[in-house]
Amino acid sequence: MNDELSNPVLDRPAFDLLCLSVACVLLAHLPHIPLWLGAALAALLLFRWLQRRLQWRREPGIARLALVIALPVVVLAIYHTPFGREPGSVLAAGLLVLKLLESEHARDARMASGFACFLLMSALLFAQSLWMTLLVALALLPALATLRALQPDSGTERSGKRNYARAFAPGAMLLLAASPMALLGFMFVPRLSAPLWGEPGADTARTGVSDRMAPGDIRDLLIDDSVAMRVGFDGPTPMPSARYFRGVVMWFFDGRAWLRGNAGFRRAAPEPMQARGPALGYDITLQPTRRHWLFALDTPLDAPDGARLDADRTLSRDKPVNEAIAYHVDSVLTYALDPQLDAGLRLAALQLPPGYDPRAAALARSWRVAAGANDTAIVRDALRLFHGGGFVYNLAAPPLGRDSVDDFLFGTREGFCEHYAGAFVFLMRAAGVPARVVAGYTGGYWNAYAHYLLIRQSDAHAWAEVWLAGRGWVRVDPTAMVRRAVNAGPGDEGGGSNADGGWLLGLRDRFDVINRLWERGVLGFDALRQSRLLTPFGIPHADWNQLAIALGAGALVILALGMLFALYRPRMQARDPLDAAQRRLQAKLAKIGLARRAQEGPRDFFARCMAVLPRKRDELAALAKVYMTLRYAHDAPPAEPVRNYSRAVRAFHVRGVLK
């Protein structure tokens, strides 16, 4: 009997809320759970809910045991280890669903709800974006509502009505009340310079632009709409035609792919540059790439702090970009880059592997014969070929064979930026014109609300640079010469992130302002920024002891405010809903001169009011009977009759009753 009282069978609302809690956990972890396994766990959850709702026969214990044994075997088969964030979270989520199969009593539901809260917090190890944080916070509500529904006085099953909303209210109030203390802890709990588990999501960070380019390599990047970087300019925003963000220069071709080259080749002195226009300053916030290179407008004057300027005027650093970083760069948009080409660089810029793409090489040699020493004419011949030769920009381009340039130029004639940039540079080199491939980003969406340029991964682009006598390295974008296929996809190298997306993409880019504030204010709140929190109080760099003192002082202030609120809140907001309803009735009657006297009990008060208000006698008599019964016939008045009495008081009107 005692066990039945302390561990009762779950009623329907409590079980429904428990199922909702488990569903929220699966939703939070779904991005890193294999699709088929996520579908299987969701189906098992749905089966369990229907089984209890429709009173199906319980599955045998041997079936539950088999599922418990099969789950870790499946995890080992997928990940080859039970350790790590992904296998650990998948195993834990699966065990939570399996726990639901045997959850019939309150004790099981309490354990499952607590474990669900832990799993929701672990989802933040994979992503800490604003939307994931909001999802986790909202997903805590069903778990807290489940715990509330397990309380004997929850009222969720009174009078046969399943009042789920009443179970959610206490949890929401608890989260709201805990927010000030959580904010205080976020600001002042001393933090390490890096998380103990490593950067969240570092093993799945988007790699962005690569230092290797072969036909088809960056197709997935061009259909990726995630943010690559944000750029804020000190002065006027460059025109779209000038928004080329230089990242990687590729010098070497092995017959299949274009490669960046060895570190010794890159770390020579930067190519000389003659600025022919004013410098433009800007700040870049680069998202994690796990790469060593940074991006800058063509062409940077110098390297920002913590980075270096390589020989080909690209930026790199020793540590990979495993977390969002911000840096300032000054660039010039009009320039003469390396007007006197070094003999060694000229040789590298003419390198081609022997035995590849003979038809393309023969075509380029014919251009050289026709143009003589005029390299500019050869560039025009190649661009004229792309513009009028039936070429199409298409992300669904067919695969190419060993002689990829020949197959592209004389066969498929379909591709995207890496096809056109690679083929163009091959033709230039075969014709004796020094050339190289440059990869980075171009275009972007100008956010007029927050005044920054938003660059997405789908703005990735590859273009070419050719060396012309007297002009140095000149940017040439052969992709701009071709028409776009209907099924080209969202990648729009140079057209801007939302050029063809309509109002929906525009709205999405406007919402990016919120993401930017979140990344700067929350995800970018590191140990250095924390140490500067007390600068207004004369402490330029706070140490752990000073942060701990600030944390304790803030906690005392919050606790004192909470105590004052509890002690001095208005008496009209009494906890007793029956007393609150009675006070409302007395306030209405006091407006017409029938205030309750200090020595007057409720029965005498009602009797006096009925004598003065004969037109309201029956209504007051009914209210008196209900109130006296609820107040004096029960130790704790039932919730539903109290709500009915409160509604009756609200419906009671005294206007015009004395006429």
C-alpha positions as CSV (number, residue, x, y, z in Angstrom):
1,M,0.0,0.0,0.0
2,N,2.8,2.4,0.9
3,D,4.5,1.6,-2.4
4,E,1.4,2.4,-4.3
5,L,1.1,5.8,-2.6
6,S,4.8,6.7,-3.2
7,N,5.0,5.1,-6.7
8,P,1.6,5.3,-8.3
9,V,0.8,4.2,-11.8
10,L,1.2,6.9,-14.4
11,D,-2.0,8.6,-15.5
12,R,-2.6,9.5,-19.1
13,P,-1.5,13.2,-19.0
14,A,1.7,12.3,-17.2
15,F,2.6,9.6,-19.7
16,D,1.7,11.9,-22.6
17,L,4.0,14.6,-21.3
18,L,6.8,12.0,-20.8
19,C,6.5,10.9,-24.4
20,L,6.6,14.6,-25.5
21,S,9.8,15.0,-23.4
22,V,11.5,12.1,-25.1
23,A,10.4,13.3,-28.5
24,C,12.0,16.7,-27.8
25,V,15.3,15.0,-26.9
26,L,15.2,13.1,-30.2
27,L,14.5,16.3,-32.1
28,A,17.5,18.0,-30.4
29,H,19.9,15.2,-31.3
30,L,18.4,14.3,-34.7
31,P,21.1,16.3,-36.7
32,H,23.8,13.8,-35.7
33,I,21.8,10.6,-35.4
34,P,21.9,8.4,-38.6
35,L,18.6,8.9,-40.5
36,W,17.5,5.3,-40.4
37,L,18.3,5.0,-36.7
38,G,16.5,8.2,-35.9
39,A,13.5,7.0,-37.8
40,A,13.6,3.7,-35.9
41,L,13.7,5.4,-32.5
42,A,10.9,7.7,-33.5
43,A,8.8,4.8,-34.6
44,L,9.4,3.0,-31.4
45,L,8.4,6.1,-29.4
46,L,5.2,6.3,-31.4
47,F,4.5,2.6,-30.9
48,R,4.8,3.0,-27.2
49,W,2.5,6.0,-27.0
50,L,-0.2,4.2,-29.1
51,Q,0.3,1.0,-27.1
52,R,-0.6,2.8,-23.8
53,R,-3.3,5.1,-25.4
54,L,-5.1,2.2,-27.1
55,Q,-4.4,-0.3,-24.3
56,W,-2.6,-2.8,-26.5
57,R,-1.0,-5.8,-24.9
58,R,2.5,-5.2,-23.5
59,E,5.4,-6.7,-25.4
60,P,7.2,-9.6,-23.7
61,G,10.2,-8.8,-21.5
62,I,12.5,-10.8,-23.8
63,A,11.7,-8.3,-26.6
64,R,12.8,-5.4,-24.4
65,L,15.9,-7.2,-23.4
66,A,16.8,-7.9,-27.1
67,L,16.4,-4.2,-27.9
68,V,18.6,-3.2,-25.0
69,I,21.3,-5.6,-26.2
70,A,20.9,-4.6,-29.9
71,L,21.3,-0.9,-29.3
72,P,25.0,-0.8,-28.2
73,V,25.8,-3.4,-30.9
74,V,24.3,-1.0,-33.5
75,V,26.2,2.0,-32.1
76,L,29.5,0.0,-32.2
77,A,28.7,-1.1,-35.8
78,I,28.2,2.6,-36.9
79,Y,30.9,4.4,-34.9
80,H,33.3,1.5,-34.1
81,T,33.6,2.8,-30.5
82,P,31.2,3.6,-27.7
83,F,33.3,6.7,-26.7
84,G,32.9,10.2,-28.0
85,R,30.2,12.8,-28.3
86,E,28.3,11.2,-31.3
87,P,28.3,7.5,-30.2
88,G,27.7,8.5,-26.6
89,S,24.7,10.8,-27.4
90,V,23.1,8.3,-29.8
91,L,23.5,5.5,-27.2
92,A,22.0,7.7,-24.5
93,A,19.1,8.8,-26.6
94,G,18.3,5.2,-27.6
95,L,18.4,4.1,-24.0
96,L,15.9,6.9,-23.1
97,V,13.5,5.6,-25.7
98,L,13.9,2.0,-24.4
99,K,13.3,3.3,-20.9
100,L,9.9,4.5,-22.0
101,L,8.9,0.9,-22.9
102,E,8.9,0.0,-19.2
103,S,7.8,3.3,-17.7
104,E,4.5,2.5,-16.0
105,H,5.0,4.2,-12.6
106,A,5.9,7.6,-11.3
107,R,9.4,6.5,-10.2
108,D,10.2,5.5,-13.8
109,A,8.9,8.8,-15.1
110,R,11.0,10.8,-12.7
111,M,14.2,9.0,-13.7
112,A,13.4,9.4,-17.4
113,S,12.6,13.1,-17.1
114,G,15.8,13.8,-15.3
115,F,17.8,11.9,-17.9
116,A,15.9,13.7,-20.6
117,C,17.1,17.1,-19.1
118,F,20.7,15.9,-19.1
119,L,20.5,14.8,-22.8
120,L,19.0,18.1,-23.8
121,M,21.9,19.9,-22.3
122,S,24.4,17.5,-24.0
123,A,22.9,18.6,-27.4
124,L,24.7,21.9,-26.9
125,L,28.0,20.1,-27.2
126,F,27.2,19.8,-30.9
127,A,25.8,23.2,-31.7
128,Q,25.4,26.4,-29.7
129,S,23.5,28.5,-32.2
130,L,20.7,30.7,-31.1
131,W,18.0,28.4,-32.6
132,M,19.5,25.3,-30.9
133,T,19.7,27.1,-27.6
134,L,16.1,28.2,-27.9
135,L,15.1,24.6,-28.8
136,V,16.8,23.2,-25.8
137,A,15.3,25.8,-23.5
138,L,11.8,25.2,-24.8
139,A,12.3,21.4,-24.8
140,L,13.0,21.6,-21.0
141,L,9.3,22.6,-20.5
142,P,7.8,19.2,-21.2
143,A,10.2,17.5,-18.9
144,L,9.4,20.0,-16.1
145,A,5.7,19.6,-16.9
146,T,6.0,15.8,-16.5
147,L,7.5,16.2,-13.1
148,R,4.7,18.6,-12.2
149,A,2.0,16.2,-13.4
150,L,3.5,13.5,-11.1
151,Q,2.6,15.5,-8.1
152,P,-0.6,14.5,-6.2
153,D,-2.0,18.0,-6.2
154,S,-1.2,18.8,-9.9
155,G,-4.9,18.8,-10.9
156,T,-4.1,17.5,-14.4
157,E,-6.7,14.7,-14.1
158,R,-9.4,16.4,-12.0
159,S,-13.0,15.7,-13.1
160,G,-11.8,13.6,-15.9
161,K,-10.3,16.5,-17.8
162,R,-6.7,16.4,-18.9
163,N,-5.5,20.0,-18.2
164,Y,-2.0,19.9,-19.7
165,A,-1.6,23.6,-19.6
166,R,-1.6,23.6,-15.8
167,A,1.4,21.3,-15.8
168,F,3.5,23.6,-18.0
169,A,2.9,26.8,-16.0
170,P,5.1,26.0,-12.9
171,G,8.0,24.9,-15.1
172,A,7.9,28.0,-17.2
173,M,7.8,30.2,-14.1
174,L,10.8,28.3,-12.6
175,L,12.8,28.8,-15.8
176,L,11.9,32.5,-15.8
177,A,12.9,32.9,-12.2
178,A,16.2,31.1,-12.7
179,S,17.1,33.3,-15.7
180,P,18.8,36.2,-13.7
181,M,21.0,33.7,-11.8
182,A,21.9,31.9,-15.0
183,L,22.8,35.2,-16.6
184,L,25.0,36.1,-13.6
185,G,26.7,32.7,-13.8
186,F,27.3,33.1,-17.5
187,M,29.0,36.5,-17.0
188,F,31.1,35.9,-13.9
189,V,31.8,32.1,-13.5
190,P,35.5,32.0,-14.4
191,R,35.9,30.2,-17.7
192,L,38.8,28.5,-19.4
193,S,40.2,29.9,-22.6
194,A,38.8,26.8,-24.4
195,P,36.2,24.2,-23.4
196,L,37.5,21.0,-21.8
197,W,35.9,18.9,-24.5
198,G,37.3,21.1,-27.4
199,E,35.4,23.5,-29.6
200,P,31.7,22.5,-29.9
201,G,31.2,21.1,-33.3
202,A,34.8,21.3,-34.3
203,D,34.8,17.8,-35.7
204,T,32.0,18.7,-38.0
205,A,32.9,22.3,-38.8
206,R,32.3,23.4,-42.3
207,T,35.6,23.3,-44.1
208,G,34.7,26.0,-46.7
209,V,37.1,26.7,-49.5
210,S,39.7,24.0,-50.0
211,D,43.3,24.2,-51.3
212,R,42.6,21.6,-53.9
213,M,40.2,22.1,-56.8
214,A,39.0,19.4,-59.2
215,P,35.8,19.4,-61.3
216,G,32.9,18.7,-59.0
217,D,34.8,19.2,-55.7
218,I,33.0,22.3,-54.5
219,R,29.5,21.4,-55.7
220,D,28.3,20.7,-52.1
221,L,29.7,24.0,-51.0
222,L,27.8,25.9,-53.7
223,I,24.5,24.5,-52.4
224,D,25.3,25.2,-48.8
225,D,23.5,28.3,-47.4
226,S,25.3,28.4,-44.1
227,V,27.2,31.6,-43.1
228,A,30.8,31.8,-44.1
229,M,31.7,35.3,-42.9
230,R,30.4,38.8,-42.2
231,V,32.2,41.9,-43.3
232,G,31.7,45.4,-42.0
233,F,33.4,48.3,-43.9
234,D,34.9,51.4,-42.4
235,G,33.8,53.4,-45.5
236,P,31.6,53.0,-48.5
237,T,30.7,49.4,-49.5
238,P,32.4,48.2,-52.6
239,M,30.4,47.5,-55.7
240,P,29.3,43.9,-56.3
241,S,31.8,43.6,-59.2
242,A,34.7,44.4,-56.7
243,R,33.6,42.0,-54.0
244,Y,36.2,39.3,-54.6
245,F,37.5,37.8,-51.3
246,R,40.9,36.2,-52.0
247,G,41.5,33.0,-50.0
248,V,43.8,30.4,-51.8
249,V,46.0,30.7,-54.9
250,M,46.6,27.4,-56.8
251,W,49.7,27.2,-58.9
252,F,50.1,23.5,-59.8
253,F,48.1,21.2,-62.0
254,D,48.5,17.4,-61.8
255,G,46.2,16.6,-64.7
256,R,43.2,16.2,-62.5
257,A,43.2,18.9,-59.8
258,W,44.7,22.3,-59.1
259,L,46.9,22.4,-56.0
260,R,48.2,25.2,-53.7
261,G,51.8,24.2,-53.6
262,N,54.3,23.7,-50.8
263,A,54.8,26.0,-47.8
264,G,58.2,27.0,-48.8
265,F,57.0,28.3,-52.1
266,R,54.2,30.3,-50.4
267,R,56.3,31.8,-47.6
268,A,58.6,33.9,-49.8
269,A,58.4,37.7,-49.7
270,P,54.9,39.0,-50.8
271,E,54.6,39.9,-54.4
272,P,55.2,43.7,-54.9
273,M,52.1,45.7,-55.4
274,Q,51.6,49.3,-56.6
275,A,48.4,50.8,-55.1
276,R,46.4,52.8,-57.6
277,G,43.6,53.8,-55.4
278,P,42.8,54.5,-51.7
279,A,42.9,51.8,-49.1
280,L,39.7,50.4,-47.8
281,G,39.5,49.2,-44.2
282,Y,37.0,46.5,-43.0
283,D,36.4,43.9,-40.3
284,I,35.7,40.3,-41.0
285,T,34.1,37.8,-38.7
286,L,35.0,34.4,-40.2
287,Q,33.1,31.2,-39.1
288,P,35.0,28.0,-38.2
289,T,36.6,26.3,-41.2
290,R,39.4,24.1,-39.7
291,R,41.7,25.6,-42.3
292,H,44.8,27.8,-41.9
293,W,43.9,30.5,-44.4
294,L,41.9,33.7,-44.0
295,F,40.0,35.8,-46.6
296,A,40.5,39.4,-47.7
297,L,39.3,41.6,-50.5
298,D,41.6,41.7,-53.5
299,T,44.2,42.7,-52.6
300,P,45.3,43.1,-48.9
301,L,48.0,45.5,-48.0
302,D,49.2,43.7,-44.9
303,A,48.3,40.8,-42.6
304,P,46.2,41.3,-39.4
305,D,47.4,40.4,-36.0
306,G,48.2,36.6,-35.7
307,A,48.4,36.1,-39.4
308,R,50.9,36.5,-42.2
309,L,50.9,37.7,-45.8
310,D,52.1,35.0,-48.1
311,A,53.9,35.4,-51.4
312,D,50.8,35.4,-53.5
313,R,49.1,38.1,-51.3
314,T,46.9,35.6,-49.4
315,L,46.5,35.5,-45.7
316,S,47.3,32.5,-43.5
317,R,48.1,31.6,-39.9
318,D,49.7,28.7,-38.0
319,K,46.6,27.7,-36.0
320,P,43.5,26.4,-37.9
321,V,40.3,28.4,-37.6
322,N,38.4,26.1,-35.2
323,E,36.2,28.9,-33.8
324,A,34.8,32.1,-35.1
325,I,37.5,34.8,-35.3
326,A,37.4,38.5,-36.1
327,Y,40.2,40.5,-37.8
328,H,40.7,43.8,-39.5
329,V,42.3,44.2,-42.9
330,D,43.1,47.1,-45.3
331,S,42.9,46.4,-49.0
332,V,43.2,48.3,-52.2
333,L,40.8,47.5,-55.0
334,T,42.8,49.0,-57.9
335,Y,46.4,48.0,-58.1
336,A,49.3,46.6,-60.2
337,L,50.4,43.3,-58.7
338,D,53.9,42.1,-59.4
339,P,54.5,44.1,-62.6
340,Q,57.9,42.5,-63.0
341,L,57.4,38.7,-62.8
342,D,60.2,36.7,-61.3
343,A,61.6,34.0,-63.6
344,G,60.9,31.2,-61.1
345,L,57.3,32.4,-60.6
346,R,56.9,32.6,-64.4
347,L,58.0,29.0,-64.7
348,A,55.5,27.9,-62.0
349,A,52.7,29.9,-63.7
350,L,53.3,28.1,-67.0
351,Q,53.6,24.5,-65.5
352,L,51.4,21.8,-67.1
353,P,51.7,18.0,-66.8
354,P,52.7,16.3,-70.0
355,G,50.3,14.0,-71.8
356,Y,47.1,15.6,-70.7
357,D,44.3,17.3,-72.7
358,P,46.0,17.4,-76.1
359,R,43.0,19.0,-77.9
360,A,42.9,22.0,-75.5
361,A,46.6,22.4,-75.7
362,A,46.5,22.5,-79.5
363,L,43.7,25.0,-79.5
364,A,45.7,27.3,-77.2
365,R,48.8,27.0,-79.4
366,S,46.7,28.1,-82.4
367,W,45.7,31.2,-80.6
368,R,49.3,32.0,-79.9
369,V,50.2,31.6,-83.5
370,A,47.3,34.0,-84.5
371,A,48.0,36.5,-81.8
372,G,51.8,36.6,-81.9
373,A,53.1,38.4,-78.8
374,N,49.7,39.9,-77.9
375,D,48.7,38.0,-74.7
376,T,45.6,40.2,-74.2
377,A,44.3,38.9,-77.5
378,I,44.7,35.3,-76.3
379,V,42.7,36.2,-73.2
380,R,39.9,37.6,-75.4
381,D,39.9,34.5,-77.5
382,A,39.4,32.2,-74.5
383,L,36.6,34.4,-73.1
384,R,35.0,34.6,-76.6
385,L,35.0,30.8,-76.6
386,F,33.1,30.5,-73.3
387,H,30.7,33.3,-74.2
388,G,29.7,32.0,-77.7
389,G,30.6,28.4,-77.6
390,G,27.3,27.0,-76.1
391,F,28.7,26.7,-72.5
392,V,26.2,26.5,-69.6
393,Y,26.6,27.1,-65.9
394,N,25.2,24.0,-64.3
395,L,25.8,22.5,-60.8
396,A,24.5,19.1,-62.1
397,A,27.4,18.9,-64.7
398,P,28.2,15.4,-65.8
399,P,31.5,13.8,-64.6
400,L,34.7,14.1,-66.7
401,G,37.3,11.6,-67.7
402,R,41.1,11.5,-67.5
403,D,41.5,14.5,-70.0
404,S,39.0,16.6,-68.0
405,V,39.7,19.8,-69.8
406,D,39.2,18.2,-73.2
407,D,36.0,16.5,-72.0
408,F,34.7,19.8,-70.7
409,L,35.7,22.1,-73.6
410,F,34.7,19.7,-76.5
411,G,32.2,17.4,-74.8
412,T,29.9,18.3,-72.0
413,R,30.3,22.2,-72.0
414,E,28.5,22.2,-68.7
415,G,30.0,23.1,-65.3
416,F,30.4,25.7,-62.7
417,C,33.2,28.0,-61.5
418,E,35.9,25.4,-61.0
419,H,35.3,24.0,-64.5
420,Y,35.7,27.4,-66.1
421,A,38.5,28.7,-64.0
422,G,40.5,25.5,-64.3
423,A,40.0,25.2,-68.1
424,F,40.8,28.9,-68.6
425,V,44.1,28.7,-66.7
426,F,45.0,25.6,-68.6
427,L,44.4,27.3,-72.0
428,M,46.4,30.3,-70.9
429,R,49.4,28.3,-69.8
430,A,49.2,26.1,-73.0
431,A,49.3,29.4,-75.0
432,G,52.3,30.7,-73.0
433,V,50.5,33.2,-70.8
434,P,51.3,32.9,-67.1
435,A,48.1,32.2,-65.1
436,R,46.9,30.8,-61.8
437,V,43.6,29.8,-60.1
438,V,42.3,31.8,-57.2
439,A,39.6,30.5,-54.8
440,G,37.5,32.4,-52.3
441,Y,34.2,34.1,-52.1
442,T,32.4,36.8,-54.1
443,G,29.1,38.7,-54.1
444,G,27.2,38.5,-50.8
445,Y,24.1,40.1,-49.4
446,W,24.3,43.7,-48.0
447,N,22.4,43.9,-44.8
448,A,21.2,47.4,-44.7
449,Y,19.7,47.0,-41.2
450,A,23.1,46.2,-39.5
451,H,25.4,47.6,-42.2
452,Y,27.5,44.5,-43.0
453,L,28.0,42.2,-45.9
454,L,26.8,38.6,-45.4
455,I,28.8,36.0,-47.2
456,R,27.4,32.5,-47.4
457,Q,29.2,29.2,-48.4
458,S,27.1,29.3,-51.5
459,D,29.0,32.5,-52.5
460,A,32.2,30.4,-52.9
461,H,33.9,31.0,-56.2
462,A,37.0,30.3,-58.3
463,W,38.4,32.7,-60.8
464,A,41.7,33.2,-62.7
465,E,44.6,35.6,-62.7
466,V,46.8,36.1,-65.8
467,W,50.1,38.0,-65.9
468,L,50.2,40.7,-68.6
469,A,53.2,42.8,-69.4
470,G,53.0,46.3,-67.9
471,R,49.9,45.4,-65.8
472,G,51.0,42.5,-63.6
473,W,48.5,40.0,-62.4
474,V,45.0,40.8,-63.7
475,R,41.8,39.1,-62.4
476,V,39.7,37.4,-65.1
477,D,36.4,35.7,-64.2
478,P,35.5,33.3,-67.1
479,T,32.4,32.0,-65.3
480,A,30.8,35.4,-65.9
481,M,30.9,34.7,-69.7
482,V,28.4,31.8,-69.6
483,R,24.7,31.6,-69.3
484,R,23.0,29.9,-66.3
485,A,21.1,26.7,-66.5
486,V,17.6,26.4,-65.1
487,N,18.6,23.7,-62.7
488,A,21.9,25.4,-61.7
489,G,20.9,25.5,-58.0
490,P,21.3,28.2,-55.4
491,G,25.1,28.8,-55.8
492,D,25.3,32.2,-57.6
493,E,28.9,33.1,-57.6
494,G,28.8,36.9,-57.7
495,G,25.1,37.5,-57.8
496,G,24.5,37.7,-54.1
497,S,23.0,35.3,-51.7
498,N,19.5,36.3,-52.4
499,A,19.6,37.4,-55.9
500,D,16.9,35.0,-57.1
501,G,15.5,34.0,-53.7
502,G,12.7,36.5,-53.4
503,W,11.3,37.9,-50.2
504,L,11.9,34.6,-48.2
505,L,15.7,34.7,-48.6
506,G,15.7,38.4,-47.9
507,L,13.8,37.8,-44.7
508,R,16.3,35.1,-43.8
509,D,19.2,37.4,-44.3
510,R,17.6,40.1,-42.2
511,F,17.2,37.5,-39.4
512,D,20.9,37.0,-39.6
513,V,21.3,40.2,-37.6
514,I,20.0,38.3,-34.6
515,N,22.5,35.5,-35.3
516,R,25.3,38.0,-35.5
517,L,24.4,39.5,-32.1
518,W,24.2,36.0,-30.6
519,E,27.6,35.0,-31.9
520,R,29.2,38.2,-30.8
521,G,27.5,38.5,-27.4
522,V,27.2,34.9,-26.3
523,L,29.4,32.5,-28.4
524,G,32.1,35.1,-28.6
525,F,32.2,35.8,-24.9
526,D,35.5,34.3,-24.1
527,A,37.9,34.5,-21.1
528,L,39.5,37.8,-22.4
529,R,36.2,39.6,-22.7
530,Q,35.1,38.3,-19.3
531,S,38.3,39.7,-17.7
532,R,37.2,43.1,-19.0
533,L,33.7,43.1,-17.5
534,L,34.9,45.0,-14.4
535,T,36.6,47.8,-16.4
536,P,33.9,50.4,-15.5
537,F,34.7,49.7,-11.8
538,G,38.5,50.5,-12.3
539,I,39.6,46.8,-12.8
540,P,40.9,46.6,-16.4
541,H,41.7,42.8,-16.2
542,A,39.8,40.9,-13.5
543,D,41.3,37.7,-12.2
544,W,39.4,34.6,-10.9
545,N,39.2,35.9,-7.3
546,Q,37.7,39.3,-8.5
547,L,35.2,37.5,-10.7
548,A,34.2,35.2,-7.8
549,I,33.6,38.2,-5.6
550,A,31.5,39.8,-8.3
551,L,29.6,36.6,-8.7
552,G,28.9,36.4,-5.0
553,A,27.8,40.0,-4.8
554,G,25.5,39.6,-7.7
555,A,24.0,36.5,-6.2
556,L,23.3,38.2,-2.9
557,V,21.6,41.1,-4.7
558,I,19.3,38.7,-6.7
559,L,18.5,36.7,-3.5
560,A,17.7,39.9,-1.7
561,L,15.4,41.1,-4.4
562,G,13.7,37.7,-4.5
563,M,13.2,37.8,-0.7
564,L,11.8,41.3,-0.9
565,F,9.3,40.3,-3.6
566,A,8.2,37.3,-1.5
567,L,7.8,39.4,1.7
568,Y,6.1,42.5,0.3
569,R,4.0,41.2,-2.7
570,P,0.4,42.6,-2.6
571,R,-2.0,40.7,-0.4
572,M,-4.5,40.6,-3.2
573,Q,-2.2,38.1,-4.9
574,A,-2.8,35.5,-2.3
575,R,-2.0,31.9,-3.0
576,D,-5.5,30.7,-1.9
577,P,-7.6,31.1,-5.1
578,L,-10.8,30.8,-3.1
579,D,-9.8,33.7,-0.8
580,A,-8.8,35.7,-3.9
581,A,-12.2,35.2,-5.5
582,Q,-13.9,36.2,-2.3
583,R,-11.8,39.3,-2.0
584,R,-12.9,40.2,-5.6
585,L,-16.6,39.8,-4.6
586,Q,-16.1,42.0,-1.5
587,A,-14.4,44.7,-3.6
588,K,-17.4,44.8,-5.9
589,L,-19.9,45.1,-3.1
590,A,-17.7,47.7,-1.4
591,K,-18.1,50.0,-4.4
592,I,-21.9,50.4,-3.6
593,G,-21.3,50.9,0.1
594,L,-21.5,47.3,1.3
595,A,-17.9,46.9,2.7
596,R,-17.3,44.0,5.0
597,R,-17.0,45.0,8.6
598,A,-14.0,43.9,10.7
599,Q,-16.0,41.9,13.1
600,E,-18.3,40.4,10.4
601,G,-18.1,36.8,9.4
602,P,-18.8,35.6,5.9
603,R,-22.3,34.2,6.7
604,D,-23.4,37.5,8.4
605,F,-21.9,39.5,5.6
606,F,-23.8,37.6,2.9
607,A,-27.0,37.9,4.9
608,R,-26.6,41.7,5.2
609,C,-25.9,42.1,1.5
610,M,-29.0,40.0,0.6
611,A,-31.2,42.2,2.8
612,V,-29.9,45.4,1.2
613,L,-30.0,44.0,-2.4
614,P,-33.3,42.0,-2.8
615,R,-32.8,42.0,-6.6
616,K,-29.6,40.0,-6.1
617,R,-30.8,37.8,-3.2
618,D,-30.9,34.5,-5.2
619,E,-27.5,35.1,-6.8
620,L,-25.9,36.1,-3.5
621,A,-27.5,33.1,-1.7
622,A,-26.0,30.7,-4.3
623,L,-22.6,32.3,-3.9
624,A,-22.8,32.1,-0.1
625,K,-23.7,28.4,-0.2
626,V,-20.9,27.5,-2.5
627,Y,-18.3,29.6,-0.6
628,M,-19.3,28.2,2.8
629,T,-19.2,24.7,1.6
630,L,-15.8,25.1,-0.1
631,R,-14.3,27.0,2.9
632,Y,-15.5,24.9,5.8
633,A,-16.4,21.5,4.4
634,H,-12.9,20.6,3.0
635,D,-9.4,20.7,4.3
636,A,-8.2,21.7,0.8
637,P,-11.0,22.9,-1.5
638,P,-11.1,21.0,-4.9
639,A,-9.6,23.0,-7.7
640,E,-12.5,22.7,-10.2
641,P,-15.3,24.0,-7.9
642,V,-13.0,26.9,-6.8
643,R,-12.6,27.8,-10.5
644,N,-16.3,27.7,-11.0
645,Y,-16.8,29.9,-8.0
646,S,-14.2,32.4,-9.3
647,R,-16.1,32.5,-12.7
648,A,-19.4,33.1,-10.9
649,V,-17.8,36.0,-9.0
650,R,-16.5,37.5,-12.2
651,A,-20.0,37.2,-13.7
652,F,-21.6,39.0,-10.7
653,H,-22.4,42.6,-11.4
654,V,-23.6,45.4,-9.0
655,R,-24.1,48.2,-11.4
656,G,-27.7,49.6,-11.1
657,V,-28.8,47.2,-8.4
658,L,-29.7,50.1,-6.0
659,K,-32.0,51.9,-8.4
